[in-house]
Amino acid sequence: MGNYAITTGTVSCPQKVVVYGPEGVGKTSLLACFPDVLFIDTEGSTKRLDVKRLPAPTSWTMLKDEVDFVIQNRPCKTLAIDTADWAERLCIRHVCDSASKNGVEDFGYGKGYVYVQEEFGRLLNRLEDVISAGINVAIAAHAQMRKFEQPDELGSYDRWEMKLSKQCYPLLKEWADAVLFATYKTLVITTEQNKRKAQRSTRVMYTQHHACWDAKNRWGLPEQIPLEYAAIAAHIPGGVSQQAVYTPPQQQ
């Protein structure tokens, strides 16, 4: 029988953060505020930001090679991938090309997405090595509405989820320490004529699971926080990036 040391207390370690939301809400700008961030920009979202970035990956193999480069060279305190759904497209193309298929449906009976899930899981394993190297991982993803049906209840409703396949989405959600849903929140007022009117909108992040969206965190955050890096900075090792400081948009 081995002799093991017993430790107590909290352990500070790099964090795995996923931020998803509709187009233009400010996901990339938020990730740019993470400490000493280096982007793998799969879709060109960082062009107007003064941040460090690796060449845009043109293949799944190149994307994984860039992650390996970060593991080996440790050139940053945070690795950001923007976005997960565009990375999944590279994954799907890689799986299809490897099997000489024109599309993922050509595998038949959902087999193609099983292969995609396995390959996407390998990327997450590589990102665990990034964490082990002492580097935070922040991932942006687009959001989409999906019809959701409770098996034990009548009816269905729409809810926001990450724009990923049903096979890769659960993997990324389970892998992350925090899944934050960034969106617009509209303040509605009632006028003297008893009519409801939208007065202004603000950008917020939801941090806990809700019937209308997926979210979670292990930091004890309130259910709703401003879409500002300051709202989560205390939980991200390494401080604030000096390359880009996120300025919350003015209320409209």
N, C-alpha and C positions, 0 to 999 in steps of 0.2 A: 504494500500500500504506500502511495506517495505521500510526501509531506507538503501541504499546501499552505500558503500564506492567505490570511483572511483580511480583506480590506473593508472599510466602511466609508460612508459619505458619498456625495455626488462626484461624478467624474466629468471633467471638462473635455470635450472632444469635438472635432469638426462636425458640422451639421449637414444634413441632406434635406434640401428645401425645394419644393415644387410650387411654382406660382402659375396659375392658369386663369384665363379670362378672355373676354371678347377682344377683337382686333382694336388696337389703338388705346387701350385702357391705361397702359404704362408699365407693362410687365418688364420689358427690356430695360427701361430707365431705372426701375427698382433694382434689378439684378446688377446694374452698373454701379450701384452704391455698396455692394458687398466688398469686403476688404481685399485689396490688391487682386482684382478680378481679371481673369483671362477668359475671353469668349471663344467658344467654337460656334460660329455663327452659320447655321445651315441655310438661312434664308435672307441674309443681308439686312437684318433689322438694326445693326449697330452702326451703320454708315454715318449717321449724324451724331454719334457719341464719341467722345475722346477716351477710348478704352483700348486695352491690349486685346489683340485677337490673333488667332491662328488662321491659316488659309482656309477658306470655305471648303469643307469636304465635298468632293465630287463623287464619293462612293462610300459604302459602308466600311470597307477595309480601311480607307483613309481616315474615317472618323475614329475607328478603334485605334489606329496607329497614333493619332493625335492624343488620344487619352493615354496611351502608353508613353508617349513623349513627356506628358505632364507627370506621370508616375516616376519616370526615371530622372527627370531634370528638376522637378519641383520649382517651376518658374513663377509661381503665384501662390496666394493664400486661398483663393477661391477659383474653381473652375466652373464656368457657366456654359450650359448648352442651350441654345436658343434656335429652334424649339424642338421639343420631344416628338411632335407629330411629323415634322419635316425629317427628323432623324429616322423615324419609323418608315417613311417612304424609301429612304436609302436602304433600310433593312429589307423591305419587301422586294425591292429591285434586286438586291444581292441574292436573296433566296431564290427568286425566279430565274435569274441568270445562271446560278449554280446548277439548277436542274433543267436548264434549257426550256423554260416555260415562258409563254408570252404574258401571263398574268397569274396572280395568286389563286384565282378560281380554277385554273387549269389543273391543279393538283387533285381536285375533286373531294367531296365530302368533308370540307373544312380542313383537310390535311395541310394545305399551304399555310394557314394561319398558325397551326401547331408548330411548324418549322420556324415561322416568324417569331412566335413566342419564345422558342428556345434560343434563337439568335439574339433577340432583344434582352433576354435574361443574361446572356454572356456579357453584354455591354454593362448591365447593372453590376455584375460581378467585378468587372474592371473598375467601375466607379467606386466599389468598396475598397479597392486597392488605392484609389485616390484618397479616400478618407483615411486609410491606414498610413498614408504618407503625410498626414497632418494638414490636408487641404479640404476646405469646404466644397461642397458640390451644390450648385443652384441650377435648376432647370425651369425654363419657361415652356408653356404649352398653350395652344389655343383652346377655346371652349366651344362646346356645341350643345344644343338641346336634344335630349333623347326622351322618348316615351318610356316611362317606368311603370311597371305593374307589380304590385305587392301580391305574393302568392296566396296570402291569407285574407285579402280584402277585395272588395268589389271595386271595379273601376281602375283607371290609370291616370297618370299626370305627367307633365313635362318636368324635367330637371336638368340642371347644368352638369356636364361632365367634361373631362378632358377629351380632346378630339383625337382619340387613339382607338385602335381596334379593341374589341371586347376581350381579346386575349392579352394584349400588352398593357392595357389600362390598369387592371388589378395589380400587375407586377410593380409598376411604377408607384402606385398609391401605397402599397404595402412597404415598399423599399424606403420611402421618404420618412423623415422625422416630422416634417410639417408639409401639409398640402393646403395652400392658401388660395381661396377663390377671390380674385380681384374683379370688381365690377363697378358699375355706376349705381348710385342710390339717389333717387329723385325725391325731393321734398314736395309734397302736395299740400296746398292750403285750400280752405273753403272761403270763397268770397262772400261779400255781403248779400249777393244775389243767390247764395246757397249753391254755387257752382264750384266744382273742384278744379283747381288750376295748378299746373306744375310751376313751381317758383324757381327752383335751381336744382342742380345735380352735383353731387360730390362723388369722389372715388374712394371706395372702401375695400377692405379685405375681410372676408368671413373665414373664421379659423376652426369652426366646429361643424360636424355633420348636421345637415338639415334636409328636410324632405325635398327641397328644391335645388340643392347643390351638394356636392361632395367636398368635405374639408376635414382636416384634423390637425392637431399639434400636440406635442409632448411637453410644452413649455408652460401650460396653465394660462394661456392668453384669454382675454375676453372674447366673446362670440364675434364681435365686430371691432375692427381697428381701422385707423386711417391708412390709406394706401401711401405710406411713408416708411422709409427704411428705419427711421427712429423708433417706429413701433415694434420692431423685432430685433434691433441692434444689440440689445443686452444679451440675446441668446445666441449670437453668432460670434465665435472666437475670431479675433484678429482686428477688431476695430472697424472703422469706416474707410472706404476707398478714397484715396486722394485724387483719383483720376476723374471721377464723376460724382457729383452730389445731386441727388434727386430733389427737385423743387416741386412741391405739390401744386397742381394747377389751380388757378383762381376759380372760385365758385362762379357759376354762370347764372 
